[in-house]
Every structure is written in structure tokens, then in C-alpha cells.
């Protein structure tokens, strides 16, 4: 999320409907949790967007120009907060199966072992 | 084998004592040897007694260190004896452990509990990364083998590693990984037995994210049974900032600068 201390999530759009039943949780989220969330993330631009007749979703825009959309229909306000925090905690890279859990540019300090090495 | 049987008897005798007084009975033990040794100085007879009681005392201590209650001692001695003992007391402790995991599901942790849990995994949170901190440096030819949870990684600074999600840290926190098993430079290697207590690896939390989806598919032949379940593992990405505990070799002088210095010297020699 934060690469070298720089937060990668630039903008979060909270899209909801003021009438629909699937937006009930997100309406509660906007009232109760969103102000605190905004305060704890001053680096982040949070926008609420009213789109009537649509299911609610969270749209995240990252510094590497990636975009991630999470559908939050019929979710409770705590679950919406969890999704918002997850979006904040991500670097915005593409989700792929990791070939290795150790990424390095310089794989060997003492030299790569070959069959010619004699100790 | 004989030693094993003897240990078994010792543990059998020690267990009721331990179960009656779970942790408080263990702490006074390190103070015990002092009065006994005084007695032994005063008169020769109790010396034998002291010698006789001494091994049991010490074993009771190592036994206490292997119990799950105190995690700090567990790191310090990973000797063979403690492992064997753990096999024996695991049966009796199983019921307790189950209780704990059930109540753990949604439990609030105090600061000390968080620290203790983090210590068993092998990290310590030292606070958020401030913009003024310049923790990420140029590459140094140093590596460390470090254990986080049950995974071991060979890292040097600037690397990034994915570990199972670390519970009590936020993104942008600085961590100290203290279970270092090995340190090395191009010329020197230090091996811990099993860990190096003075060494530390500094890291920064970069990301809490979900891994790619894994599909669990179960099928039974001819039974019309199919189950599909998806799973996404929570991971934490760490950036290694620094490795401490080993003498780092001096950074190599830039070859161009060296050449310039040599040329200057030649010029001086010609002039003279």
C-alpha cells in the first residue's frame, strides 16, 4: 500500500443509491464510519457518488493507474469498512499467483554454486 | 533411551505440581539455587544433597521453558531435551489449547498480549514509518536467514518478502524481525544455534493483500458429489530495510575514481 512510505491509493469513490435496499449497509457506512475513515487517511481523496437504481460499489484508483472495483451490495457497514481498508492496504498491482514469496534483485551474496566450485 | 525414560518420570512428577500452580510456581525457581549453594559452603554434608537435587532442579527449569505459557524462554533454548518434553506434555495440554483457540476467535488483545503473540511469530512493531526516516538504503553485500512464523527467508536489504498476514501491524509500520538463524557476507558466515540473539533484521510493512484465488474442488466418482470452494489467503508484504549484527564490508570504491587517483599520483611522480 505504501511503497517506500508513499500511499498508492489516490482516490476512492463510494457509489451508492439513496433508496435501494442493497445500499442499506453502505448508507450506514457513509453516516457512521466514513468521517473517521477520511480523518485517518488524509492522503486519500474520498468522493461519495449517488447513482440511483444501481447496486453500491467502491471504486479505487491507484497511483499506477490501476483501477479496482468492489461490489458491496447487501453488506453491513462493518464489511464495507473492511473492504475500504483492504483497498487502502493494497499496492494496486494485478492479483496473480505468486511464483515466489521472496522477490530479490540480487539473489546471491557469496556467489552462485556451480559444479566447478571447490571448497 | 534411558534418559528418555528418566525424563518421562520427571515430567510425570512435575505435571501435578505444574497444573496446581500454572505459572507462579515456575518463576521462583531461578532464585532457589542461591540458598542451597550457601548451605553447601557451610557444611560438607548438604553438598551431596545439593549435588543430588541439582539435576532435577535444572530439568524442572528446562521443562518450564518448554511449556507454552512463556514464549520468551522458548526462543532461547531450542535444545533437544525441551523438544522431547514437549511431546509428553502436549497430551495433557491439548484440552487447554483447544479452549484457547475457541475463545481466540473474536477476542480483544491487550498491548502485552499483542507483543507476546508477535514475539512468538518473530517480529516486533517499532512504530510507523515517518517521511523523515530514510530506512531504505543502497544494496549491501550481506544476507540473513530469518524466520517469520513457520517460514524461513534468505534476505538481503532491499528485498521484498510475502509472509502470512501479520496480525498486529499496520501498513507503513516498521518491524524488527528477531528470529535470525544465519548471517553472512561475502567473506564471513555466522550460524545461530538455532538463533542469533544479537542480530536483527529491520523491515517495513508495505501491503496487506489477498493472494490469488485458489479453487478447492472435491469430487466423488459415481456419487453425484461435487463441491467447489474458493480461498484467498491473506498475505503481508515486507520490505527489508537493514540487517544488523554482522560487520559489513566497506563499499567498493568506484573504479573510475580509483583510476583518477592513480593518474594523479603518476602526474605527481613525473613532476618530481
Interface residues (C-beta under 8 A of the other chain):
Chain A: X1 X2 X3 X4 X5 X7 X86 X88 X89 X90 X91 X95 X96 X97 X98 X101 X102 X103 X104 X105 X106 X109 X110 X111
Chain B: X129 X130 X131 X133 X136 X139 X141 X142 X143 X151 X153 X154 X155 X156 X158 X159 X160 X161 X162 X163 X171 X172 X184 X185 X186 X189 X204 X205 X206 X207 X208 X209 X210 X211 X212 X235 X237 X239
